[in-house]
């Protein structure tokens, strides 16, 4: 859906201003090597229609902004990136307000690469409601 592309592009555009020299993926990467780190990803999951009327076409989804660092970094390094990059970026995404009806924080989750132990991540999630 083009609206999903526009939402991701708006978030990536603002996150780039705060992230410095970090690759930001449009979608969650399937594989990251140590040479790819640090990295970030912006993606949507669980998109479902939420309007009661057929002609409203209102949807909601979970917006993810995930930070990936080398596995040797502690969770406190992920926390610092979230505080220094994601928080200020999400407070200043004017393009997102034009694309959404509402957006609110949903959660914060840590993950580790269980297969190759290459990375750790912090996944910040937001509930976003929008019209298509």
N, CA, C and O atoms as a MOPAC input file, in Angstrom:
PM7 MOZYME 1SCF
protein

 N      0.84000 1    -1.18200 1     0.00000 1
 C      0.00000 1     0.00000 1     0.00000 1
 C      0.88500 1     1.24400 1     0.00000 1
 O      1.87800 1     1.32100 1     0.72400 1
 N      0.51600 1     2.17800 1    -0.79600 1
 C      1.31400 1     3.40200 1    -0.91900 1
 C      1.35000 1     4.21000 1     0.38000 1
 O      2.33800 1     4.88600 1     0.66600 1
 N      0.28800 1     4.13900 1     1.15000 1
 C      0.27300 1     4.87800 1     2.42100 1
 C      1.34900 1     4.33100 1     3.35200 1
 O      2.00300 1     5.09800 1     4.05700 1
 N      1.53600 1     3.02900 1     3.36300 1
 C      2.58500 1     2.42500 1     4.19700 1
 C      3.96100 1     2.91400 1     3.75900 1
 O      4.80700 1     3.22700 1     4.59800 1
 N      4.18700 1     2.98100 1     2.45300 1
 C      5.45700 1     3.48100 1     1.92600 1
 C      5.68300 1     4.92300 1     2.36600 1
 O      6.79000 1     5.28700 1     2.76500 1
 N      4.64100 1     5.74300 1     2.29400 1
 C      4.75600 1     7.15500 1     2.68300 1
 C      5.03400 1     7.30200 1     4.17800 1
 O      5.82200 1     8.15800 1     4.57900 1
 N      4.39900 1     6.48000 1     4.99800 1
 C      4.63000 1     6.53200 1     6.44900 1
 C      6.07900 1     6.17200 1     6.76400 1
 O      6.74900 1     6.87600 1     7.51900 1
 N      6.56000 1     5.07000 1     6.18200 1
 C      7.95600 1     4.67600 1     6.42400 1
 C      8.92500 1     5.75400 1     5.94300 1
 O      9.89500 1     6.06700 1     6.63300 1
 N      8.67000 1     6.31800 1     4.77600 1
 C      9.55900 1     7.35000 1     4.22600 1
 C      9.59900 1     8.58200 1     5.12400 1
 O     10.66500 1     9.16700 1     5.31500 1
 N      8.45800 1     8.98400 1     5.67800 1
 C      8.42100 1    10.14900 1     6.57000 1
 C      9.24700 1     9.89700 1     7.82600 1
 O     10.00700 1    10.76200 1     8.25900 1
 N      9.09800 1     8.71700 1     8.40500 1
 C      9.84900 1     8.38500 1     9.62300 1
 C     11.34400 1     8.28200 1     9.31200 1
 O     12.16500 1     8.82800 1    10.04900 1
 N     11.70000 1     7.59500 1     8.23900 1
 C     13.11300 1     7.45900 1     7.86700 1
 C     13.73400 1     8.83000 1     7.62500 1
 O     14.86400 1     9.07800 1     8.04600 1
 N     13.01400 1     9.71800 1     6.95700 1
 C     13.53200 1    11.05400 1     6.67800 1
 C     13.91700 1    11.81700 1     7.92700 1
 O     14.94600 1    12.49200 1     7.95300 1
 N     13.10200 1    11.71800 1     8.96200 1
 C     13.39800 1    12.43300 1    10.20400 1
 C     14.44800 1    11.70200 1    11.03200 1
 O     15.32500 1    12.34100 1    11.61200 1
 N     14.37600 1    10.38000 1    11.09700 1
 C     15.35200 1     9.61300 1    11.88100 1
 C     16.76100 1     9.85000 1    11.34600 1
 O     17.71200 1     9.92200 1    12.12400 1
 N     16.90600 1     9.97200 1    10.02600 1
 C     18.22600 1    10.22100 1     9.42100 1
 C     18.87800 1    11.48300 1     9.97700 1
 O     20.10100 1    11.54800 1    10.09800 1
 N     18.07700 1    12.47400 1    10.31100 1
 C     18.61100 1    13.73100 1    10.84400 1
 C     19.27500 1    13.53900 1    12.20300 1
 O     20.18700 1    14.28700 1    12.55800 1
 N     18.83200 1    12.55600 1    12.95400 1
 C     19.34300 1    12.32500 1    14.30700 1
 C     20.30700 1    11.14200 1    14.39300 1
 O     21.09100 1    11.05100 1    15.33900 1
 N     20.25700 1    10.24200 1    13.42300 1
 C     20.97800 1     8.97100 1    13.52700 1
 C     22.45000 1     9.04300 1    13.14300 1
 O     23.21900 1     8.15800 1    13.51900 1
 N     22.85900 1    10.05500 1    12.41700 1
 C     24.24600 1    10.11200 1    11.97700 1
 C     24.49600 1     9.12800 1    10.84900 1
 O     23.61100 1     8.87700 1    10.03100 1
 N     25.69500 1     8.57200 1    10.80400 1
 C     26.10600 1     7.68600 1     9.71400 1
 C     25.68400 1     6.24400 1     9.99600 1
 O     26.52000 1     5.37800 1    10.25200 1
 N     24.39400 1     6.00700 1     9.94300 1
 C     23.82600 1     4.68400 1    10.20600 1
 C     22.92500 1     4.31800 1     9.02900 1
 O     22.16100 1     5.15600 1     8.55000 1
 N     23.00900 1     3.09500 1     8.56900 1
 C     22.11100 1     2.63300 1     7.51400 1
 C     20.72800 1     2.42700 1     8.11000 1
 O     20.57500 1     1.76100 1     9.13400 1
 N     19.72200 1     3.00500 1     7.46000 1
 C     18.34100 1     2.83800 1     7.91400 1
 C     17.59600 1     2.05600 1     6.83700 1
 O     17.46400 1     2.51100 1     5.70100 1
 N     17.11400 1     0.88200 1     7.20800 1
 C     16.43200 1    -0.00600 1     6.26700 1
 C     14.94800 1     0.32300 1     6.19100 1
 O     14.30000 1     0.55400 1     7.21100 1
 N     14.41900 1     0.34300 1     4.97800 1
 C     12.99000 1     0.49000 1     4.73500 1
 C     12.41000 1    -0.91900 1     4.77500 1
 O     12.33400 1    -1.59600 1     3.75000 1
 N     12.00600 1    -1.35100 1     5.95600 1
 C     11.58300 1    -2.72700 1     6.19500 1
 C     12.60000 1    -3.40900 1     7.09700 1
 O     13.73000 1    -2.94400 1     7.23900 1
 N     12.19200 1    -4.51000 1     7.70300 1
 C     13.10300 1    -5.22200 1     8.60900 1
 C     14.05400 1    -6.09400 1     7.80200 1
 O     13.60300 1    -6.92100 1     7.00900 1
 N     15.35800 1    -5.92700 1     7.98600 1
 C     16.30500 1    -6.72500 1     7.20800 1
 C     16.23500 1    -8.20500 1     7.58600 1
 O     16.00100 1    -8.55700 1     8.74200 1
 N     16.44100 1    -9.05000 1     6.59800 1
 C     16.42800 1   -10.49600 1     6.82500 1
 C     17.72100 1   -10.93900 1     7.49000 1
 O     17.71500 1   -11.82000 1     8.34900 1
 N     18.83600 1   -10.32400 1     7.08900 1
 C     20.13200 1   -10.70800 1     7.63300 1
 C     20.99000 1    -9.46500 1     7.81100 1
 O     21.00600 1    -8.58300 1     6.95200 1
 N     21.70000 1    -9.39900 1     8.92500 1
 C     22.67500 1    -8.33700 1     9.17600 1
 C     23.99700 1    -8.98100 1     9.56000 1
 O     24.03900 1    -9.84000 1    10.44100 1
 N     25.06600 1    -8.57500 1     8.91000 1
 C     26.39700 1    -9.03600 1     9.31200 1
 C     26.97500 1    -7.99700 1    10.26800 1
 O     26.42500 1    -6.90400 1    10.40500 1
 N     28.06400 1    -8.32800 1    10.91700 1
 C     28.69800 1    -7.36700 1    11.82500 1
 C     29.13400 1    -6.10900 1    11.09000 1
 O     29.14200 1    -5.02200 1    11.66900 1
 N     29.49600 1    -6.24800 1     9.81900 1
 C     29.91200 1    -5.08800 1     9.02300 1
 C     28.75400 1    -4.13400 1     8.74000 1
 O     28.97900 1    -2.96600 1     8.42100 1
 N     27.51600 1    -4.62200 1     8.85400 1
 C     26.32900 1    -3.80200 1     8.60300 1
 C     25.93100 1    -2.96700 1     9.82000 1
 O     25.03700 1    -2.12700 1     9.72200 1
 N     26.57300 1    -3.18300 1    10.94900 1
 C     26.16600 1    -2.55400 1    12.20700 1
 C     27.01500 1    -1.33800 1    12.52300 1
 O     28.20200 1    -1.32100 1    12.19500 1
 N     26.44900 1    -0.32800 1    13.14600 1
 C     25.06600 1    -0.21300 1    13.61000 1
 C     24.11100 1     0.01400 1    12.43500 1
 O     24.50700 1     0.47700 1    11.36500 1
 N     22.86000 1    -0.32400 1    12.66700 1
 C     21.82700 1    -0.15200 1    11.64600 1
 C     20.49200 1     0.10900 1    12.33800 1
 O     20.33900 1    -0.09600 1    13.54200 1
 N     19.54800 1     0.56100 1    11.54700 1
 C     18.19100 1     0.76800 1    12.04200 1
 C     17.22400 1     0.26500 1    10.98000 1
 O     17.59100 1     0.10700 1     9.81600 1
 N     15.99100 1     0.01700 1    11.39200 1
 C     14.95100 1    -0.40700 1    10.45500 1
 C     13.63500 1     0.25100 1    10.83900 1
 O     13.32000 1     0.40100 1    12.02000 1
 N     12.88100 1     0.63800 1     9.83300 1
 C     11.54700 1     1.20300 1    10.03000 1
 C     10.58400 1     0.32100 1     9.24400 1
 O     10.74000 1     0.13600 1     8.03700 1
 N      9.58000 1    -0.22600 1     9.94500 1
 C      8.63500 1    -1.10900 1     9.26600 1
 C      7.30100 1    -1.14000 1    10.00400 1
 O      7.20700 1    -0.73400 1    11.16200 1
 N      6.27800 1    -1.62800 1     9.31600 1
 C      4.93400 1    -1.74100 1     9.86400 1
 C      4.54900 1    -3.21300 1     9.96100 1
 O      4.92400 1    -4.02200 1     9.11100 1
 N      3.79800 1    -3.55000 1    11.00400 1
 C      3.23900 1    -4.89600 1    11.14300 1
 C      1.79400 1    -4.78100 1    11.60400 1
 O      1.34200 1    -3.71300 1    12.01600 1
 N      1.08500 1    -5.88300 1    11.52900 1
 C     -0.27900 1    -6.00300 1    12.06100 1
 C     -1.23100 1    -4.93400 1    11.53600 1
 O     -2.05100 1    -4.41800 1    12.29500 1
 N     -1.14000 1    -4.59300 1    10.26100 1
 C     -2.04800 1    -3.61000 1     9.67100 1
 C     -3.42000 1    -4.24700 1     9.47400 1
 O     -3.55600 1    -5.27900 1     8.81800 1
 N     -4.43500 1    -3.60800 1    10.05800 1
 C     -5.80400 1    -4.11800 1     9.95600 1
 C     -6.76800 1    -2.94700 1     9.79500 1
 O     -6.51600 1    -1.85700 1    10.30800 1
 N     -7.87600 1    -3.17300 1     9.07800 1
 C     -8.88200 1    -2.11700 1     8.99900 1
 C     -9.54500 1    -1.95800 1    10.36200 1
 O     -9.76200 1    -2.94000 1    11.07200 1
 N     -9.86200 1    -0.72600 1    10.72000 1
 C    -10.46400 1    -0.52000 1    12.04100 1
 C    -11.75600 1     0.28000 1    11.97600 1
 O    -12.39800 1     0.48900 1    13.00600 1
 N    -12.14800 1     0.72500 1    10.80500 1
 C    -13.38700 1     1.48200 1    10.68700 1
 C    -14.59300 1     0.56900 1    10.66600 1
 O    -14.51400 1    -0.57900 1    10.22800 1
 N    -15.70900 1     1.08900 1    11.14100 1
 C    -16.94700 1     0.31500 1    11.14200 1
 C    -17.68900 1     0.42900 1     9.81400 1
 O    -18.54900 1    -0.39500 1     9.50200 1
 N    -17.35100 1     1.45100 1     9.03900 1
 C    -18.03800 1     1.68400 1     7.78100 1
 C    -17.13400 1     1.33600 1     6.61100 1
 O    -15.93000 1     1.58900 1     6.64600 1
 N    -17.71700 1     0.76100 1     5.58900 1
 C    -16.95300 1     0.33300 1     4.42500 1
 C    -16.28800 1     1.49900 1     3.70500 1
 O    -15.18000 1     1.35300 1     3.18800 1
 N    -16.94800 1     2.65500 1     3.66500 1
 C    -16.40000 1     3.78900 1     2.91400 1
 C    -15.39800 1     4.62900 1     3.71000 1
 O    -14.84200 1     5.58100 1     3.16300 1
 N    -15.15400 1     4.30800 1     4.96900 1
 C    -14.18600 1     5.06700 1     5.77300 1
 C    -12.74900 1     4.69700 1     5.43700 1
 O    -11.89700 1     5.57900 1     5.33000 1
 N    -12.47000 1     3.42900 1     5.27000 1
 C    -11.14100 1     2.91800 1     4.94600 1
 C    -10.06700 1     3.39900 1     5.91700 1
 O     -8.99300 1     3.84300 1     5.51200 1
 N    -10.38300 1     3.29800 1     7.21500 1
 C     -9.41000 1     3.65200 1     8.25200 1
 C     -8.72200 1     2.37800 1     8.73300 1
 O     -9.36200 1     1.34700 1     8.94000 1
 N     -7.40900 1     2.47200 1     8.90700 1
 C     -6.59300 1     1.33500 1     9.29700 1
 C     -5.76600 1     1.67900 1    10.51800 1
 O     -5.57500 1     2.84900 1    10.84900 1
 N     -5.27400 1     0.63700 1    11.18700 1
 C     -4.27900 1     0.83300 1    12.23200 1
 C     -3.20500 1    -0.23000 1    12.06800 1
 O     -3.46000 1    -1.32600 1    11.56900 1
 N     -2.00300 1     0.11800 1    12.49900 1
 C     -0.86500 1    -0.79300 1    12.37600 1
 C      0.10600 1    -0.50900 1    13.50700 1
 O     -0.03900 1     0.46700 1    14.24200 1
 N      1.09600 1    -1.37600 1    13.63400 1
 C      2.18300 1    -1.15800 1    14.58300 1
 C      3.38400 1    -0.66700 1    13.78100 1
 O      3.86300 1    -1.34800 1    12.87400 1
 N      3.85800 1     0.51800 1    14.13000 1
 C      5.04400 1     1.10300 1    13.51800 1
 C      6.24500 1     0.72200 1    14.37600 1
 O      6.27100 1     0.99100 1    15.57700 1
 N      7.23700 1     0.09500 1    13.75300 1
 C      8.45700 1    -0.31500 1    14.45500 1
 C      9.61500 1     0.57100 1    14.02200 1
 O      9.79100 1     0.84600 1    12.83500 1
 N     10.39300 1     1.01000 1    14.98400 1
 C     11.67800 1     1.64600 1    14.71300 1
 C     12.67900 1     0.84800 1    15.54000 1
 O     12.72700 1     0.95900 1    16.76500 1
 N     13.47500 1     0.04500 1    14.84500 1
 C     14.36000 1    -0.89800 1    15.53200 1
 C     15.82000 1    -0.49000 1    15.34800 1
 O     16.26300 1    -0.17300 1    14.24400 1
 N     16.54300 1    -0.50600 1    16.44700 1
 C     17.96300 1    -0.15400 1    16.47500 1
 C     18.76200 1    -1.44300 1    16.61600 1
 O     18.47000 1    -2.25900 1    17.49100 1
 N     19.76400 1    -1.63600 1    15.76700 1
 C     20.63200 1    -2.81800 1    15.82500 1
 C     22.06300 1    -2.38500 1    16.13200 1
 O     22.61600 1    -1.52500 1    15.44700 1
 N     22.65800 1    -2.98200 1    17.16200 1
 C     24.06600 1    -2.76600 1    17.49800 1
 C     24.75800 1    -4.12300 1    17.58600 1
 O     24.09400 1    -5.15600 1    17.66800 1
 N     26.07300 1    -4.12100 1    17.56900 1
 C     26.81300 1    -5.37500 1    17.72800 1
 C     26.44400 1    -6.01600 1    19.05900 1
 O     26.16800 1    -5.32300 1    20.03800 1
 N     26.44100 1    -7.32900 1    19.08600 1
 C     26.00600 1    -8.08000 1    20.26500 1
 C     26.80600 1    -7.74500 1    21.51400 1
 O     26.29900 1    -7.89400 1    22.62500 1
 N     28.03500 1    -7.30000 1    21.35500 1
 C     28.87400 1    -6.97000 1    22.51000 1
 C     28.37000 1    -5.74100 1    23.26500 1
 O     28.73000 1    -5.54300 1    24.42600 1
 N     27.54400 1    -4.91700 1    22.62700 1
 C     27.02200 1    -3.72200 1    23.29300 1
 C     25.95200 1    -4.10900 1    24.31400 1
 O     25.11100 1    -4.96200 1    24.03100 1
 N     25.97400 1    -3.49300 1    25.48900 1
 C     24.95000 1    -3.78200 1    26.49700 1
 C     23.62700 1    -3.09300 1    26.14200 1
 O     23.57900 1    -2.23300 1    25.26300 1
 N     22.57800 1    -3.48000 1    26.82800 1
 C     21.27500 1    -2.86200 1    26.60600 1
 C     21.31400 1    -1.35800 1    26.85700 1
 O     20.55400 1    -0.60700 1    26.24500 1
 N     22.19000 1    -0.91700 1    27.74900 1
 C     22.27700 1     0.52100 1    28.02600 1
 C     22.70300 1     1.30800 1    26.78200 1
 O     22.30900 1     2.46500 1    26.63000 1
 N     23.49500 1     0.70900 1    25.89400 1
 C     23.87200 1     1.38000 1    24.64000 1
 C     22.66000 1     1.50500 1    23.72000 1
 O     22.49700 1     2.51500 1    23.03500 1
 N     21.81100 1     0.47900 1    23.70600 1
 C     20.57100 1     0.55200 1    22.93500 1
 C     19.65100 1     1.61900 1    23.51200 1
 O     19.03300 1     2.38100 1    22.76900 1
 N     19.56000 1     1.67300 1    24.84400 1
 C     18.73600 1     2.68500 1    25.50200 1
 C     19.19100 1     4.09300 1    25.14300 1
 O     18.37000 1     4.97100 1    24.87900 1
 N     20.50800 1     4.30300 1    25.13400 1
 C     21.05200 1     5.62500 1    24.81000 1
 C     20.68500 1     6.01700 1    23.38300 1
 O     20.29400 1     7.15700 1    23.13500 1
 N     20.80600 1     5.08000 1    22.44600 1
 C     20.43200 1     5.37400 1    21.04800 1
 C     18.94600 1     5.70400 1    20.94600 1
 O     18.55300 1     6.63300 1    20.24000 1
 N     18.12900 1     4.93900 1    21.65400 1
 C     16.68600 1     5.18800 1    21.61800 1
 C     16.37600 1     6.58400 1    22.14300 1
 O     15.56700 1     7.31000 1    21.56500 1
 N     17.01900 1     6.94600 1    23.23100 1
 C     16.78400 1     8.25800 1    23.84900 1
 C     17.33500 1     9.39800 1    22.99900 1
 O     16.71400 1    10.45700 1    22.90400 1
 N     18.49400 1     9.18900 1    22.38200 1
 C     19.15600 1    10.25700 1    21.62700 1
 C     18.67900 1    10.38300 1    20.18600 1
 O     18.78900 1    11.45400 1    19.59000 1
 N     18.15000 1     9.29900 1    19.62100 1
 C     17.77200 1     9.31300 1    18.20500 1
 C     16.26000 1     9.20100 1    18.01200 1
 O     15.64300 1    10.07700 1    17.40600 1
 N     15.66900 1     8.13200 1    18.52200 1
 C     14.26200 1     7.85800 1    18.24000 1
 C     13.33000 1     8.85600 1    18.91100 1
 O     12.42100 1     9.39000 1    18.27600 1
 N     13.55500 1     9.10300 1    20.17800 1
 C     12.64700 1     9.99600 1    20.90100 1
 C     12.56900 1    11.38100 1    20.26300 1
 O     11.46500 1    11.84000 1    19.97400 1
 N     13.69400 1    12.06900 1    20.02800 1
 C     13.58100 1    13.39000 1    19.40200 1
 C     13.03200 1    13.31900 1    17.97300 1
 O     12.32300 1    14.22600 1    17.53600 1
 N     13.35400 1    12.25700 1    17.25600 1
 C     12.84200 1    12.12400 1    15.88800 1
 C     11.32100 1    12.00500 1    15.88600 1
 O     10.65100 1    12.65000 1    15.08000 1
 N     10.77400 1    11.18900 1    16.77800 1
 C      9.32900 1    10.98400 1    16.79700 1
 C      8.57300 1    12.20300 1    17.32200 1
 O      7.36900 1    12.33300 1    17.10000 1
 N      9.27000 1    13.08700 1    18.01100 1
 C      8.62900 1    14.32400 1    18.46100 1
 C      8.61200 1    15.37800 1    17.36400 1
 O      7.97100 1    16.41800 1    17.51300 1
 N      9.31200 1    15.12000 1    16.26200 1
 C      9.39800 1    16.13200 1    15.20700 1
 C      9.20700 1    15.53700 1    13.81600 1
 O     10.03300 1    15.74100 1    12.92600 1
 N      8.12400 1    14.80700 1    13.63600 1
 C      7.82500 1    14.25200 1    12.32100 1
 C      6.56700 1    14.93500 1    11.78300 1
 O      5.48500 1    14.34800 1    11.81400 1
 N      6.69800 1    16.17300 1    11.28900 1
 C      5.50700 1    16.87500 1    10.80800 1
 C      4.83300 1    16.15600 1     9.63800 1
 O      3.60900 1    16.19300 1     9.51000 1
 N      5.61700 1    15.51100 1     8.79700 1
 C      5.03400 1    14.80000 1     7.65300 1
 C      4.15300 1    13.64900 1     8.11600 1
 O      3.19500 1    13.29200 1     7.43100 1
 N      4.46300 1    13.06700 1     9.26300 1
 C      3.68000 1    11.94500 1     9.76500 1
 C      2.29700 1    12.39700 1    10.22400 1
 O      1.32800 1    11.65100 1    10.08500 1
 N      2.19300 1    13.59700 1    10.76400 1
 C      0.88000 1    14.07400 1    11.20600 1
 C     -0.06300 1    14.25600 1    10.01800 1
 O     -1.27700 1    14.11800 1    10.16900 1
 N      0.47600 1    14.56200 1     8.84800 1
 C     -0.35700 1    14.68500 1     7.65200 1
 C     -0.78100 1    13.31900 1     7.11500 1
 O     -1.75700 1    13.22000 1     6.37100 1
 N     -0.05800 1    12.27400 1     7.48600 1
 C     -0.33700 1    10.92700 1     6.98000 1
 C     -1.14600 1    10.07100 1     7.94100 1
 O     -1.62800 1     9.00500 1     7.55700 1
 N     -1.30400 1    10.51500 1     9.18400 1
 C     -1.95000 1     9.66800 1    10.18700 1
 C     -3.05400 1    10.41100 1    10.91400 1
 O     -3.06400 1    11.64000 1    10.97200 1
 N     -3.98700 1     9.64200 1    11.46900 1
 C     -5.04800 1    10.18500 1    12.30800 1
 C     -4.54200 1    10.30700 1    13.73700 1
 O     -4.79400 1    11.30200 1    14.41600 1
 N     -3.82000 1     9.27300 1    14.18800 1
 C     -3.24900 1     9.30100 1    15.53600 1
 C     -2.02800 1     8.39400 1    15.59100 1
 O     -1.88500 1     7.45900 1    14.80300 1
 N     -1.15800 1     8.69700 1    16.54100 1
 C      0.01700 1     7.86100 1    16.78300 1
 C      0.31600 1     7.92200 1    18.27300 1
 O      0.32300 1     9.00000 1    18.86800 1
 N      0.56400 1     6.75500 1    18.87500 1
 C      0.85800 1     6.72700 1    20.30700 1
 C      1.87800 1     5.62800 1    20.59600 1
 O      1.90900 1     4.60600 1    19.91000 1
 N      2.71600 1     5.84300 1    21.62000 1
 C      3.70500 1     4.81900 1    21.98200 1
 C      3.00800 1     3.52000 1    22.37100 1
 O      1.95200 1     3.53300 1    23.00400 1
 N      3.60700 1     2.41000 1    21.98700 1
 C      3.01900 1     1.10800 1    22.27800 1
 C      3.93500 1     0.23600 1    23.12700 1
 O      3.46200 1    -0.44300 1    24.03900 1
 N      5.25000 1     0.24200 1    22.84300 1
 C      6.13600 1    -0.62500 1    23.60900 1
 C      7.59300 1    -0.46400 1    23.24400 1
 O      7.96600 1     0.31000 1    22.36300 1
 N      8.40600 1    -1.23300 1    23.96300 1
 C      9.86600 1    -1.18800 1    23.81500 1
 C     10.34800 1    -2.58400 1    24.14700 1
 O     10.10800 1    -3.08000 1    25.24700 1
 N     11.02800 1    -3.22500 1    23.20500 1
 C     11.40600 1    -4.61800 1    23.40700 1
 C     12.85600 1    -4.83500 1    22.98300 1
 O     13.30300 1    -4.30000 1    21.96800 1
 N     13.57500 1    -5.61700 1    23.76200 1
 C     14.95200 1    -5.98000 1    23.42200 1
 C     14.94900 1    -7.34400 1    22.74700 1
 O     14.18400 1    -8.23200 1    23.12400 1
 N     15.81100 1    -7.50500 1    21.74400 1
 C     15.96200 1    -8.79700 1    21.08400 1
 C     17.44300 1    -9.06800 1    20.86600 1
 O     18.25100 1    -8.14300 1    20.78300 1
 N     17.78500 1   -10.32700 1    20.77500 1
 C     19.16500 1   -10.74300 1    20.48400 1
 C     19.13900 1   -11.72100 1    19.31800 1
 O     18.21000 1   -12.51700 1    19.18300 1
 N     20.15300 1   -11.65300 1    18.48900 1
 C     20.32500 1   -12.59500 1    17.38300 1
 C     20.62400 1   -13.96000 1    17.99800 1
 O     21.72900 1   -14.19600 1    18.48700 1
 N     19.64800 1   -14.84800 1    17.97500 1
 C     19.79500 1   -16.15600 1    18.62100 1
 C     20.51000 1   -17.17200 1    17.74200 1
 O     20.95200 1   -18.21100 1    18.23400 1
 N     20.63000 1   -16.88700 1    16.44800 1
 C     21.27300 1   -17.84700 1    15.54900 1
 C     22.78100 1   -17.66600 1    15.48400 1
 O     23.53100 1   -18.63700 1    15.58500 1
 N     23.23000 1   -16.41300 1    15.31200 1
 C     24.66000 1   -16.19000 1    15.11600 1
 C     25.27100 1   -15.25700 1    16.16500 1
 O     26.47600 1   -15.00700 1    16.14900 1
 N     24.44600 1   -14.74900 1    17.06800 1
 C     24.90900 1   -13.85000 1    18.14000 1
 C     25.68400 1   -12.65100 1    17.60300 1
 O     26.70700 1   -12.26400 1    18.16900 1
 N     25.19600 1   -12.06600 1    16.51200 1
 C     25.87500 1   -10.92100 1    15.90600 1
 C     25.36000 1    -9.58400 1    16.40900 1
 O     26.11900 1    -8.61700 1    16.46700 1
 N     24.08300 1    -9.50800 1    16.77400 1
 C     23.50400 1    -8.22000 1    17.11300 1
 C     22.53000 1    -8.31500 1    18.28400 1
 O     22.02300 1    -9.38000 1    18.63400 1
 N     22.29900 1    -7.14200 1    18.86800 1
 C     21.23600 1    -6.94100 1    19.83800 1
 C     20.40200 1    -5.79600 1    19.30500 1
 O     20.91500 1    -4.94200 1    18.58200 1
 N     19.12300 1    -5.76400 1    19.65100 1
 C     18.28800 1    -4.68000 1    19.14100 1
 C     17.32400 1    -4.17800 1    20.19800 1
 O     16.97200 1    -4.87900 1    21.14700 1
 N     16.91200 1    -2.94200 1    19.99500 1
 C     15.82300 1    -2.34400 1    20.76300 1
 C     14.75600 1    -1.98400 1    19.74100 1
 O     15.02600 1    -1.26700 1    18.77800 1
 N     13.55600 1    -2.47900 1    19.95300 1
 C     12.44700 1    -2.27900 1    19.02700 1
 C     11.42200 1    -1.38100 1    19.69700 1
 O     10.71900 1    -1.80400 1    20.61400 1
 N     11.33900 1    -0.14700 1    19.23900 1
 C     10.36000 1     0.80100 1    19.75900 1
 C      9.13300 1     0.72800 1    18.87100 1
 O      9.24300 1     0.81700 1    17.64800 1
 N      7.96600 1     0.56700 1    19.47700 1
 C      6.74800 1     0.40900 1    18.69500 1
 C      5.73700 1     1.49600 1    19.03400 1
 O      5.66100 1     1.99300 1    20.15800 1
 N      4.96900 1     1.83900 1    18.01400 1
 C      3.93300 1     2.86100 1    18.12100 1
 C      2.67500 1     2.34100 1    17.44200 1
 O      2.76000 1     1.66900 1    16.41300 1
 N      1.51200 1     2.64300 1    18.00400 1
 C      0.23100 1     2.33200 1    17.35700 1
 C     -0.10000 1     3.53200 1    16.47500 1
 O     -0.16000 1     4.66400 1    16.95400 1
 N     -0.31200 1     3.28100 1    15.19200 1
 C     -0.61800 1     4.35700 1    14.25800 1
 C     -1.95400 1     4.06200 1    13.57300 1
 O     -2.19500 1     2.94800 1    13.10900 1
 N     -2.80500 1     5.06800 1    13.51900 1
 C     -4.09400 1     4.97000 1    12.84000 1
 C     -4.05500 1     5.93600 1    11.66400 1
 O     -3.58700 1     7.06600 1    11.80100 1
 N     -4.54200 1     5.49700 1    10.51200 1
 C     -4.42900 1     6.30400 1     9.30000 1
 C     -5.55000 1     5.93700 1     8.32800 1
 O     -6.16800 1     4.87900 1     8.44200 1
 N     -5.79500 1     6.81800 1     7.38700 1
 C     -6.76200 1     6.56500 1     6.32200 1
 C     -6.01000 1     6.26300 1     5.04100 1
 O     -4.93400 1     6.80500 1     4.79000 1
 N     -6.58400 1     5.40300 1     4.25100 1
 C     -5.95400 1     5.06300 1     2.97000 1
 C     -6.70100 1     5.76200 1     1.85400 1
 O     -6.34200 1     5.61700 1     0.68600 1

